[in-house]
Amino acid sequence: MKTSASIWLVLLCLMTGTLPAWAGTPTFFDKATRETRVPLPDNPDVPGAKPMLTCWYYPHFMVKQVDHGEKGAEQLVIAPIAIGRTAPPCVEKSGKDEQSIQDWNGYFWGVKGNYVLFQAADGINGGTGFAVFNADNGQRLHTGNMSDEQFLALQRLTPANMHGTDPRISLPPYPLLMRYRSNFQSPCSLRSAPTVCWNLVRQTLGLTQATPPDCNKAYAEQEQQATPADKAGVASNPTVITYEVEAVVDGNGVVRLTSVSPATACFPAE
């Protein structure tokens, strides 16, 4: 999205008062001190792709992404930078101190403090998965699904506001607070079993609203697009619920995960 066309798109959105998710997202993250991009040899299995090695440098670590043009990066790596030591070079070959991210398929997204965030390789049900990792040891701390790929809030909690939005909770210093719209795929259908399904959704997500959002229009649209043979089964498709989530994460994992809004939308799963 670094073409002149994208710049004009951003200017147009600014004039109209709207911004696409990708345009707003980077402001939430820390800026890398340096970014290095190294073109890699063409991948014969993916014609037209532009394989790329990219390294993002931060004060205490480097994030490396090896992308051969296939869906999901070939390698995602966090490499520590010890105090007084030279930052590691940006090379495809693995270094001895690198922490390879083994349990995530996607791309680097951004950094906040000592937290490294990666996006999923592909979206599902109108959302994009993401994961938060500890830069110190490569541990995965939190996994979520964001409905619009944009945080409503992403901040490190300092001692002055370390309680977050819930003053009853005492947290260790400098956890990460994330607030975002999440798409949750329920195991049931609000179209075919509204009462039973909504009770299950409320219990699972901790929602307090008594009545579910109206999903009938979304199901009707999917029924219109379905083949005659599939139309009858649309009503039983699981329902996806959109609602706002607030997660507080520290270096060991999730400290608190709560819903902070009623369900704002619902639609049948893909």
PEPE-V831429 format. One record per backbone hydrogen bond with DSSP energy under -0.5 kcal/mol. NH is the residue of the N-H (numbers start at 1). CO is the residue of the C=O. E is the energy in kcal/mol with one decimal. If there is no record, write none. Layout:
# PEPE-V831429
NH&CO&E, NH&CO&E
This chain:
# PEPE-V831429
7&3&-1.4, 8&4&-2.2, 9&5&-1.9, 10&6&-2.2, 11&7&-2.3, 12&8&-2.5, 13&9&-2.5, 14&10&-2.4, 15&11&-1.9, 16&12&-1.8, 17&13&-0.9, 18&13&-2.3, 23&20&-0.9, 24&20&-1.2, 25&21&-1.9, 26&22&-0.6, 27&24&-1.0, 28&25&-2.2, 29&26&-1.5, 30&111&-3.4, 33&57&-2.4, 34&57&-1.1, 36&55&-2.7, 38&53&-3.4, 40&51&-2.1, 44&42&-0.7, 46&43&-1.8, 49&46&-1.9, 52&67&-2.4, 53&38&-2.7, 54&52&-0.5, 54&65&-2.5, 55&36&-2.7, 56&63&-2.8, 57&34&-3.1, 57&55&-0.5, 58&61&-2.6, 62&79&-2.9, 63&56&-2.7, 64&77&-2.6, 65&54&-2.8, 66&75&-2.3, 67&52&-2.5, 67&65&-0.7, 68&66&-0.6, 72&70&-0.5, 73&106&-2.7, 74&66&-2.2, 75&66&-1.6, 77&64&-2.6, 78&99&-2.3, 79&62&-3.2, 80&78&-0.5, 80&97&-0.6, 81&60&-2.8, 82&80&-0.5, 85&82&-2.3, 91&89&-1.3, 98&95&-1.0, 99&78&-3.0, 100&98&-0.7, 101&76&-3.2, 102&100&-1.0, 106&104&-0.6, 107&119&-2.1, 109&117&-2.7, 110&117&-1.7, 112&115&-2.4, 115&112&-1.8, 116&133&-2.6, 117&110&-3.2, 118&131&-2.3, 119&107&-2.7, 120&129&-2.7, 121&105&-1.6, 124&127&-2.3, 127&124&-1.5, 128&146&-2.4, 129&122&-0.5, 130&144&-2.5, 131&118&-2.2, 132&142&-2.8, 133&116&-3.0, 134&139&-2.7, 135&114&-2.4, 135&133&-0.6, 138&134&-2.5, 141&132&-3.6, 142&132&-1.3, 144&130&-2.5, 146&128&-2.9, 147&145&-0.5, 147&181&-3.0, 152&179&-2.9, 153&179&-1.8, 155&177&-2.1, 157&175&-3.0, 158&156&-0.7, 161&158&-1.6, 162&159&-0.6, 164&161&-2.0, 166&163&-1.3, 167&165&-0.5, 169&166&-1.8, 170&168&-0.5, 171&169&-0.5, 174&157&-1.1, 175&172&-0.7, 176&249&-3.5, 177&155&-3.3, 178&247&-3.1, 179&153&-2.8, 180&245&-2.1, 181&150&-0.5, 182&180&-0.5, 182&243&-3.4, 183&145&-0.7, 184&182&-0.6, 184&241&-3.0, 185&183&-0.5, 186&184&-0.8, 186&239&-2.8, 192&235&-0.8, 193&189&-2.0, 197&193&-2.6, 198&194&-2.1, 199&195&-2.0, 200&196&-1.6, 201&197&-2.6, 202&198&-2.9, 203&199&-1.9, 204&200&-2.4, 205&201&-2.7, 206&202&-1.7, 207&202&-0.9, 215&213&-0.7, 219&215&-2.3, 220&216&-2.6, 221&217&-2.2, 222&218&-1.7, 223&219&-2.3, 224&220&-1.9, 225&221&-1.3, 226&222&-1.1, 230&227&-0.8, 231&227&-1.8, 232&228&-0.6, 233&230&-1.1, 234&230&-0.6, 234&231&-1.1, 236&233&-1.0, 237&234&-2.2, 239&188&-2.6, 240&267&-3.5, 241&184&-3.0, 241&239&-0.5, 242&265&-2.6, 243&182&-1.9, 243&241&-0.5, 245&180&-3.2, 246&258&-2.9, 247&178&-3.1, 248&256&-3.0, 249&176&-2.8, 249&247&-0.5, 250&253&-2.6, 253&250&-1.1, 255&248&-3.1, 256&248&-1.7, 258&246&-2.4, 260&244&-2.2, 261&244&-0.6, 264&242&-2.6, 265&242&-1.1, 267&240&-1.6, 269&238&-3.0
